[in-house]
Amino acid sequence: MPRDLPDNIHEEGGSADGNRQDSGQVSLIRQEFAGPLPHPSVLAGYDDVVPGSAERILRMAEKQLEHRIGTESLLARE
């Protein structure tokens, strides 16, 4: 089993003296986030991979919101 697990994945096991034993068990933590934008940690991850991409994603969401508001205003006038 790989020892370099992501921060949110932890191996279980060990003995009373603190020595780790390979039990073959892995704990997973599931997180859900809903909204028009990615979770802030995911957004930061995008920015780590492509600098400036978090700002681009925010601008994209703002433009989409402005477009939706404009379209709904036009439809409300009809």
C-alpha positions as CSV (number, residue, x, y, z in Angstrom):
1,M,0.0,0.0,0.0
2,P,1.5,3.4,-0.9
3,R,2.7,5.5,2.0
4,D,2.2,8.9,0.3
5,L,-1.5,9.3,0.7
6,P,-3.3,12.6,0.2
7,D,-4.0,14.7,3.3
8,N,-7.7,13.5,3.5
9,I,-6.9,9.8,3.3
10,H,-5.4,8.1,6.4
11,E,-4.3,4.6,7.0
12,E,-5.6,2.9,10.1
13,G,-3.5,0.5,12.2
14,G,-0.7,0.5,14.7
15,S,0.0,-1.0,18.0
16,A,0.1,0.3,21.6
17,D,3.8,1.1,21.4
18,G,3.2,3.4,18.4
19,N,4.7,1.1,15.8
20,R,2.6,1.0,12.6
21,Q,1.3,-2.2,11.3
22,D,0.1,-2.6,7.7
23,S,-3.5,-3.6,8.3
24,G,-4.5,-3.0,4.7
25,Q,-7.3,-0.6,5.8
26,V,-7.8,2.9,4.5
27,S,-10.1,5.5,5.8
28,L,-11.8,7.9,3.4
29,I,-13.5,11.2,4.2
30,R,-16.1,12.3,1.7
31,Q,-16.9,16.0,1.5
32,E,-19.6,17.5,-0.6
33,F,-19.9,21.1,-1.7
34,A,-22.6,22.6,-3.8
35,G,-22.7,26.0,-5.5
36,P,-21.8,27.8,-8.7
37,L,-18.1,27.8,-7.8
38,P,-15.8,25.0,-6.8
39,H,-14.9,24.6,-3.1
40,P,-12.3,27.2,-2.1
41,S,-9.6,24.5,-1.7
42,V,-10.4,23.1,-5.1
43,L,-10.3,26.6,-6.6
44,A,-6.9,27.1,-4.9
45,G,-5.8,23.8,-6.5
46,Y,-6.6,25.1,-9.9
47,D,-4.6,28.2,-9.2
48,D,-1.6,26.1,-8.1
49,V,-1.7,24.2,-11.4
50,V,-2.4,27.2,-13.6
51,P,-1.6,30.5,-11.9
52,G,-4.4,33.0,-12.4
53,S,-7.0,30.4,-13.1
54,A,-8.9,31.0,-9.9
55,E,-9.4,34.6,-10.9
56,R,-10.5,33.4,-14.4
57,I,-13.0,31.0,-12.9
58,L,-14.5,33.8,-10.7
59,R,-14.8,36.2,-13.7
60,M,-16.5,33.4,-15.7
61,A,-19.0,32.9,-12.9
62,E,-19.6,36.7,-12.6
63,K,-20.1,37.0,-16.4
64,Q,-22.6,34.1,-16.4
65,L,-24.5,35.7,-13.5
66,E,-24.7,39.0,-15.4
67,H,-25.9,37.2,-18.5
68,R,-28.6,35.3,-16.6
69,I,-29.8,38.4,-14.9
70,G,-30.0,40.3,-18.2
71,T,-31.8,37.4,-19.9
72,E,-34.3,37.1,-17.0
73,S,-34.9,40.9,-17.1
74,L,-35.7,40.8,-20.8
75,L,-38.0,37.9,-20.4
76,A,-39.8,39.7,-17.5
77,R,-40.5,42.7,-19.7
78,E,-42.3,40.5,-22.3
